[in-house]
């Protein structure tokens, strides 16, 4: 299964605590700061092959975590439902939606 860089960045936001510090640092550099493998290798004083291997393992881990825990997909589903509820012009519903959103933050 292949996912795009935006999806990887989203998954990293959910599953970062499950990665090692080094894995997170390299993935953050690549997904959020848009650094190349060569730039990451230079910044971490390791080979490009080591960076490539680490990012491949991170990708596999993120996909595996999401397939088991579904945090990102459930979050997206909740956001869609919140948006539907907010479309109703009922202040009680909107207050409840805001309360639910506060719990997720």
DSSP file (Angstrom, degrees, kcal/mol; ACC not computed):
  #  RESIDUE AA STRUCTURE BP1 BP2  ACC     N-H-->O    O-->H-N    N-H-->O    O-->H-N    TCO  KAPPA ALPHA  PHI   PSI    X-CA   Y-CA   Z-CA
    1    1 A X              0   0    0      0, 0.0     2,-0.4     0, 0.0    62,-0.1   0.000 360.0 360.0 360.0 128.8    0.0    0.0    0.0
    2    2 A X        -     0   0    0     61,-0.0     2,-0.3     0, 0.0    57,-0.0  -0.915 360.0-173.1-112.7 135.6    1.4    3.4   -1.0
    3    3 A X        -     0   0    0     -2,-0.4    60,-0.0     1,-0.0     2,-0.0  -0.922  25.2-109.9-125.8 153.9    0.3    6.6    0.5
    4    4 A X     >  -     0   0    0     -2,-0.3     4,-2.2     1,-0.1     5,-0.2  -0.260  34.2-102.0 -80.3 170.0    1.2   10.2   -0.4
    5    5 A X  H  > S+     0   0    0      1,-0.2     4,-2.3     2,-0.2     5,-0.2   0.829 120.5  55.2 -62.1 -34.8    3.4   12.5    1.6
    6    6 A X  H  > S+     0   0    0      2,-0.2     4,-2.2     1,-0.2    -1,-0.2   0.916 109.0  47.4 -65.9 -42.1    0.4   14.5    3.0
    7    7 A X  H  > S+     0   0    0      2,-0.2     4,-2.7     1,-0.2    -2,-0.2   0.890 110.9  52.2 -64.9 -38.6   -1.1   11.3    4.3
    8    8 A X  H  X S+     0   0    0     -4,-2.2     4,-2.5     2,-0.2    -2,-0.2   0.908 108.8  50.3 -63.2 -41.0    2.2   10.3    5.8
    9    9 A X  H  X S+     0   0    0     -4,-2.3     4,-1.7     2,-0.2    -2,-0.2   0.902 111.0  49.5 -63.4 -40.9    2.4   13.7    7.5
   10   10 A X  H  X S+     0   0    0     -4,-2.2     4,-1.1     2,-0.2    -2,-0.2   0.943 112.4  46.6 -62.5 -48.2   -1.1   13.2    8.9
   11   11 A X  H  X S+     0   0    0     -4,-2.7     4,-2.7     1,-0.2     3,-0.4   0.877 107.6  57.4 -63.4 -36.8   -0.3    9.7   10.2
   12   12 A X  H  X S+     0   0    0     -4,-2.5     4,-1.5     1,-0.2    -1,-0.2   0.889 101.7  57.1 -60.7 -37.9    3.0   11.0   11.7
   13   13 A X  H  < S+     0   0    0     -4,-1.7    -1,-0.2     1,-0.2    -2,-0.2   0.843 114.3  37.8 -60.5 -33.8    0.9   13.5   13.7
   14   14 A X  H  < S+     0   0    0     -4,-1.1     3,-0.2    -3,-0.4    -2,-0.2   0.856 126.7  32.1 -84.6 -37.8   -1.1   10.7   15.2
   15   15 A X  H >< S+     0   0    0     -4,-2.7     3,-1.9     1,-0.2     4,-0.4   0.286  78.3 111.9-111.0  10.1    1.6    8.0   15.7
   16   16 A X  G >< S+     0   0    0     -4,-1.5     3,-1.9     1,-0.3    -1,-0.2   0.867  74.6  60.6 -52.4 -41.6    4.8   10.0   16.4
   17   17 A X  G 3  S+     0   0    0      1,-0.3    -1,-0.3    -3,-0.2    -2,-0.1   0.712  99.0  58.8 -62.9 -16.0    4.9    8.8   20.0
   18   18 A X  G <  S+     0   0    0     -3,-1.9    -1,-0.3     2,-0.1     2,-0.2   0.520  96.0  78.4 -89.0  -5.5    5.2    5.2   18.8
   19   19 A X  S <  S-     0   0    0     -3,-1.9     2,-0.1    -4,-0.4    39,-0.0  -0.605  88.9-102.5 -98.4 161.0    8.4    6.0   16.8
   20   20 A X     >  -     0   0    0     -2,-0.2     4,-2.7     1,-0.1     5,-0.2  -0.369  36.7-108.3 -72.5 163.7   11.9    6.3   18.1
   21   21 A X  H  > S+     0   0    0      1,-0.2     4,-2.5     2,-0.2     5,-0.2   0.901 120.9  48.8 -60.6 -41.2   13.3    9.8   18.4
   22   22 A X  H  > S+     0   0    0      2,-0.2     4,-2.3     1,-0.2     5,-0.2   0.915 111.3  49.0 -66.9 -43.3   15.6    9.3   15.4
   23   23 A X  H  > S+     0   0    0      1,-0.2     4,-2.6     2,-0.2     5,-0.2   0.933 113.1  47.8 -60.4 -45.7   12.8    7.9   13.3
   24   24 A X  H  X S+     0   0    0     -4,-2.7     4,-3.1     1,-0.2     5,-0.2   0.930 110.3  51.8 -61.6 -45.8   10.5   10.8   14.2
   25   25 A X  H  X S+     0   0    0     -4,-2.5     4,-2.3     1,-0.2    -1,-0.2   0.917 113.6  43.3 -59.3 -45.4   13.2   13.4   13.5
   26   26 A X  H  X S+     0   0    0     -4,-2.3     4,-2.1     2,-0.2    -1,-0.2   0.911 115.5  48.1 -68.6 -41.5   14.0   12.0   10.0
   27   27 A X  H  X S+     0   0    0     -4,-2.6     4,-3.6    -5,-0.2     5,-0.5   0.911 111.8  50.1 -65.5 -41.6   10.3   11.6    9.2
   28   28 A X  H  X>S+     0   0    0     -4,-3.1     4,-2.2    -5,-0.2     5,-1.8   0.940 110.2  50.5 -60.9 -47.1    9.5   15.1   10.4
   29   29 A X  H  <5S+     0   0    0     -4,-2.3     6,-2.6    -5,-0.2    -1,-0.2   0.897 119.2  37.7 -56.6 -40.9   12.4   16.5    8.3
   30   30 A X  H  <5S+     0   0    0     -4,-2.1     4,-0.3     4,-0.2    -2,-0.2   0.930 125.0  34.3 -79.6 -47.4   11.1   14.7    5.2
   31   31 A X  H  <5S+     0   0    0     -4,-3.6    -3,-0.2    -5,-0.2    -2,-0.2   0.879 132.8  22.7 -80.1 -39.7    7.3   15.0    5.6
   32   32 A X  T  <5S+     0   0    0     -4,-2.2    -3,-0.2    -5,-0.5    -2,-0.1   0.865 130.8  36.7 -97.7 -42.8    7.0   18.4    7.2
   33   33 A X  S   <S-     0   0    0     -5,-1.8    -3,-0.2     2,-0.1    -4,-0.1   0.497  96.4-133.7 -91.4  -3.3   10.2   20.3    6.3
   34   34 A X        +     0   0    0     -6,-0.3    -4,-0.2    -4,-0.3     2,-0.2   0.827  43.6 165.5  56.5  37.0   10.3   18.7    2.8
   35   35 A X        -     0   0    0     -6,-2.6    -1,-0.2    -7,-0.1    -2,-0.1  -0.582  35.0-118.8 -81.4 147.2   14.0   17.9    3.1
   36   36 A X     >  -     0   0    0     -2,-0.2     4,-2.4     1,-0.1     5,-0.2  -0.310  26.0-106.4 -76.9 166.7   15.6   15.5    0.7
   37   37 A X  H  > S+     0   0    0      1,-0.2     4,-2.5     2,-0.2     5,-0.2   0.895 122.7  52.5 -60.8 -40.1   17.1   12.2    1.7
   38   38 A X  H  > S+     0   0    0      2,-0.2     4,-2.3     1,-0.2    -1,-0.2   0.908 109.4  48.4 -63.2 -42.6   20.6   13.7    1.0
   39   39 A X  H  > S+     0   0    0      2,-0.2     4,-2.4     1,-0.2    -2,-0.2   0.904 112.5  48.2 -65.3 -40.8   19.8   16.8    3.2
   40   40 A X  H  X S+     0   0    0     -4,-2.4     4,-2.0     2,-0.2    -2,-0.2   0.922 110.6  51.7 -65.3 -43.0   18.6   14.6    6.0
   41   41 A X  H  X>S+     0   0    0     -4,-2.5     5,-2.2     1,-0.2     4,-0.7   0.919 111.6  47.0 -59.0 -44.2   21.6   12.3    5.7
   42   42 A X  H ><5S+     0   0    0     -4,-2.3     3,-0.6     1,-0.2    -1,-0.2   0.917 111.9  50.1 -64.9 -43.4   23.9   15.3    5.9
   43   43 A X  H 3<5S+     0   0    0     -4,-2.4    -1,-0.2     1,-0.2    -2,-0.2   0.820 119.1  37.6 -64.6 -31.5   22.1   16.8    8.9
   44   44 A X  H 3<5S-     0   0    0     -4,-2.0    -1,-0.2    -5,-0.2    -2,-0.2   0.385 106.7-123.2-102.7   2.4   22.2   13.5   10.8
   45   45 A X  T <<5S+     0   0    0     -4,-0.7     2,-0.3    -3,-0.6    -3,-0.2   0.908  72.4 115.0  55.7  46.0   25.7   12.5    9.7
   46   46 A X  S   <S-     0   0    0     -5,-2.2    -1,-0.2    -6,-0.2    -2,-0.1  -0.852  71.1 -83.6-134.6 172.5   24.6    9.2    8.2
   47   47 A X     >  -     0   0    0     -2,-0.3     4,-1.8     1,-0.1     5,-0.1  -0.344  31.5-120.0 -76.3 158.5   24.4    7.7    4.8
   48   48 A X  H  > S+     0   0    0      1,-0.2     4,-2.9     2,-0.2     5,-0.2   0.861 116.0  58.0 -62.7 -35.3   21.6    8.3    2.3
   49   49 A X  H  > S+     0   0    0      1,-0.2     4,-2.6     2,-0.2    -1,-0.2   0.893 104.3  50.6 -62.5 -39.0   20.9    4.6    2.4
   50   50 A X  H  > S+     0   0    0      2,-0.2     4,-2.4     1,-0.2    -1,-0.2   0.899 112.0  47.1 -66.1 -40.0   20.4    4.7    6.1
   51   51 A X  H  X S+     0   0    0     -4,-1.8     4,-2.9     2,-0.2     5,-0.2   0.945 112.2  49.8 -65.0 -47.5   17.9    7.6    5.8
   52   52 A X  H  X S+     0   0    0     -4,-2.9     4,-2.2     1,-0.2    -2,-0.2   0.920 112.6  47.5 -56.6 -46.3   16.1    5.8    3.0
   53   53 A X  H  X S+     0   0    0     -4,-2.6     4,-2.3     2,-0.2    -1,-0.2   0.905 112.2  49.5 -63.3 -42.9   15.8    2.6    5.0
   54   54 A X  H  X S+     0   0    0     -4,-2.4     4,-2.5     1,-0.2    -2,-0.2   0.929 111.6  48.0 -63.2 -45.4   14.6    4.5    8.1
   55   55 A X  H  X S+     0   0    0     -4,-2.9     4,-2.6     1,-0.2    -1,-0.2   0.873 110.2  52.6 -64.9 -36.0   11.9    6.4    6.1
   56   56 A X  H  X S+     0   0    0     -4,-2.2     4,-2.3    -5,-0.2    -1,-0.2   0.921 111.2  46.9 -63.4 -43.5   10.8    3.1    4.5
   57   57 A X  H  X S+     0   0    0     -4,-2.3     4,-2.5     2,-0.2    -2,-0.2   0.894 111.4  51.3 -65.4 -39.5   10.5    1.5    8.0
   58   58 A X  H  X S+     0   0    0     -4,-2.5     4,-3.0     2,-0.2     5,-0.2   0.938 109.2  50.7 -61.8 -46.4    8.6    4.6    9.3
   59   59 A X  H  X S+     0   0    0     -4,-2.6     4,-2.3     1,-0.2     5,-0.2   0.930 111.9  47.1 -56.3 -47.1    6.2    4.4    6.3
   60   60 A X  H  X S+     0   0    0     -4,-2.3     4,-2.4     1,-0.2    -1,-0.2   0.907 113.2  49.0 -62.1 -42.1    5.5    0.7    7.0
   61   61 A X  H  X S+     0   0    0     -4,-2.5     4,-3.1     2,-0.2     5,-0.2   0.922 110.2  50.1 -64.8 -44.7    5.0    1.4   10.7
   62   62 A X  H  X S+     0   0    0     -4,-3.0     4,-2.3     1,-0.2    -1,-0.2   0.914 112.8  46.6 -61.6 -42.9    2.6    4.3   10.1
   63   63 A X  H  X S+     0   0    0     -4,-2.3     4,-2.3    -5,-0.2    -1,-0.2   0.914 113.6  48.8 -64.3 -42.9    0.5    2.2    7.7
   64   64 A X  H  X S+     0   0    0     -4,-2.4     4,-1.3    -5,-0.2    -2,-0.2   0.921 111.4  49.3 -63.7 -44.9    0.5   -0.7   10.2
   65   65 A X  H  X>S+     0   0    0     -4,-3.1     4,-3.3     1,-0.2     5,-0.5   0.927 112.8  47.0 -60.9 -44.9   -0.5    1.5   13.1
   66   66 A X  H  X5S+     0   0    0     -4,-2.3     4,-1.6     1,-0.2    -1,-0.2   0.880 107.9  55.8 -66.5 -36.8   -3.3    3.0   11.2
   67   67 A X  H  <5S+     0   0    0     -4,-2.3    -1,-0.2    -5,-0.2    -2,-0.2   0.784 119.6  32.8 -66.7 -24.9   -4.6   -0.3    9.9
   68   68 A X  H  <5S+     0   0    0     -4,-1.3    -2,-0.2    -3,-0.4    -1,-0.2   0.828 131.8  27.5 -97.2 -38.1   -4.8   -1.5   13.5
   69   69 A X  H  <5S-     0   0    0     -4,-3.3    -3,-0.2    -5,-0.2    -2,-0.2   0.753  76.6-157.2-101.2 -27.9   -5.8    1.6   15.5
   70   70 A X     X< +     0   0    0     -4,-1.6     4,-2.3    -5,-0.5     5,-0.2   0.755  38.6 146.0  58.5  29.0   -7.6    3.7   12.8
   71   71 A X  H  >  +     0   0    0     -6,-0.2     4,-2.1     1,-0.2     5,-0.1   0.928  70.0  44.4 -63.4 -45.4   -6.9    7.0   14.7
   72   72 A X  H  > S+     0   0    0      2,-0.2     4,-2.3     1,-0.2    -1,-0.2   0.922 115.2  46.8 -67.4 -44.1   -6.6    9.1   11.6
   73   73 A X  H  > S+     0   0    0      2,-0.2     4,-2.1     1,-0.2    -1,-0.2   0.889 113.3  48.7 -68.2 -37.3   -9.6    7.7    9.8
   74   74 A X  H  X S+     0   0    0     -4,-2.3     4,-2.5     2,-0.2    -1,-0.2   0.890 110.3  52.2 -67.3 -38.1  -11.8    8.0   12.9
   75   75 A X  H  X S+     0   0    0     -4,-2.1     4,-2.5    -5,-0.2    -2,-0.2   0.930 109.6  49.0 -61.7 -45.0  -10.7   11.6   13.4
   76   76 A X  H  X S+     0   0    0     -4,-2.3     4,-2.0     1,-0.2    -2,-0.2   0.889 110.7  50.6 -62.1 -40.1  -11.6   12.4    9.8
   77   77 A X  H  X S+     0   0    0     -4,-2.1     4,-2.1     2,-0.2    -1,-0.2   0.922 110.5  48.8 -64.4 -43.5  -15.0   10.8   10.3
   78   78 A X  H  X S+     0   0    0     -4,-2.5     4,-2.9     1,-0.2    -2,-0.2   0.913 109.3  53.0 -62.4 -41.8  -15.6   12.8   13.4
   79   79 A X  H  X S+     0   0    0     -4,-2.5     4,-2.2     1,-0.2    -1,-0.2   0.897 108.4  50.3 -60.6 -40.5  -14.6   16.0   11.7
   80   80 A X  H  X S+     0   0    0     -4,-2.0     4,-1.9     2,-0.2    -1,-0.2   0.907 112.2  46.8 -64.6 -41.7  -17.1   15.3    8.9
   81   81 A X  H  X S+     0   0    0     -4,-2.1     4,-2.6     2,-0.2    -2,-0.2   0.909 110.1  53.3 -67.6 -41.5  -19.9   14.7   11.4
   82   82 A X  H  X S+     0   0    0     -4,-2.9     4,-2.6     1,-0.2    -2,-0.2   0.922 108.6  50.6 -57.5 -43.6  -19.0   17.8   13.3
   83   83 A X  H  X S+     0   0    0     -4,-2.2     4,-0.9     1,-0.2    -1,-0.2   0.897 110.2  49.3 -62.9 -40.8  -19.2   19.8   10.1
   84   84 A X  H >< S+     0   0    0     -4,-1.9     3,-0.6     1,-0.2     4,-0.5   0.928 112.8  47.1 -63.3 -44.6  -22.6   18.4    9.3
   85   85 A X  H >< S+     0   0    0     -4,-2.6     3,-1.4     1,-0.2     5,-0.3   0.880 106.8  56.9 -66.0 -37.3  -23.9   19.2   12.8
   86   86 A X  H 3< S+     0   0    0     -4,-2.6    -1,-0.2     1,-0.3    -2,-0.2   0.734  94.3  68.9 -67.3 -20.0  -22.5   22.8   12.7
   87   87 A X  T << S+     0   0    0     -4,-0.9     2,-0.3    -3,-0.6    -1,-0.3   0.745  82.3  88.4 -69.8 -22.2  -24.5   23.4    9.5
   88   88 A X  S <  S-     0   0    0     -3,-1.4     2,-0.8    -4,-0.5     6,-0.1  -0.595  80.8-136.7 -75.2 137.8  -27.7   23.2   11.7
   89   89 A X        +     0   0    0     -2,-0.3     2,-0.6     4,-0.1    -1,-0.1  -0.256  64.5 120.7 -91.1  48.5  -28.5   26.6   13.1
   90   90 A X     >  -     0   0    0     -2,-0.8     4,-2.4    -5,-0.3     3,-0.2  -0.955  53.6-154.3-114.1 117.0  -29.3   25.3   16.5
   91   91 A X  H  > S+     0   0    0     -2,-0.6     4,-2.1     1,-0.2     5,-0.1   0.795  94.4  56.8 -63.3 -28.5  -27.2   26.8   19.3
   92   92 A X  H  > S+     0   0    0      2,-0.2     4,-1.9     1,-0.2    -1,-0.2   0.917 108.9  45.6 -69.1 -42.1  -27.6   23.7   21.5
   93   93 A X  H  > S+     0   0    0     -3,-0.2     4,-2.5     1,-0.2    -2,-0.2   0.932 113.3  50.0 -65.1 -44.9  -26.2   21.4   18.8
   94   94 A X  H  X S+     0   0    0     -4,-2.4     4,-2.5     1,-0.2    -2,-0.2   0.875 108.6  52.6 -62.6 -37.4  -23.4   23.8   18.1
   95   95 A X  H  X S+     0   0    0     -4,-2.1     4,-2.0     2,-0.2    -1,-0.2   0.903 110.3  48.3 -64.2 -40.7  -22.5   24.0   21.8
   96   96 A X  H  X S+     0   0    0     -4,-1.9     4,-2.3     2,-0.2    -2,-0.2   0.905 110.5  51.1 -65.2 -41.6  -22.4   20.2   22.0
   97   97 A X  H  X S+     0   0    0     -4,-2.5     4,-2.6     1,-0.2    -2,-0.2   0.925 109.8  49.8 -62.6 -44.4  -20.2   20.0   18.9
   98   98 A X  H  X S+     0   0    0     -4,-2.5     4,-2.2     1,-0.2    -1,-0.2   0.895 109.2  52.3 -62.5 -38.2  -17.8   22.6   20.4
   99   99 A X  H  X S+     0   0    0     -4,-2.0     4,-1.3     2,-0.2    -1,-0.2   0.907 110.7  47.6 -62.7 -41.7  -17.7   20.5   23.6
  100  100 A X  H  X S+     0   0    0     -4,-2.3     4,-1.5     1,-0.2    -2,-0.2   0.901 110.4  51.7 -65.9 -40.6  -16.8   17.4   21.6
  101  101 A X  H  X S+     0   0    0     -4,-2.6     4,-1.0     1,-0.2    -2,-0.2   0.883 105.6  55.7 -63.9 -37.3  -14.1   19.3   19.7
  102  102 A X  H  < S+     0   0    0     -4,-2.2     3,-0.3     1,-0.2    -1,-0.2   0.852 103.9  54.5 -63.5 -33.9  -12.6   20.5   22.9
  103  103 A X  H  < S+     0   0    0     -4,-1.3    -1,-0.2     1,-0.2    -2,-0.2   0.890 106.4  51.8 -65.5 -39.1  -12.3   16.9   24.1
  104  104 A X  H  <        0   0    0     -4,-1.5    -1,-0.2     1,-0.2    -2,-0.2   0.691 360.0 360.0 -72.4 -18.9  -10.3   16.0   20.9
  105  105 A X     <        0   0    0     -4,-1.0    -1,-0.2    -3,-0.3    -2,-0.2   0.480 360.0 360.0 -83.4 360.0   -7.8   18.8   21.4
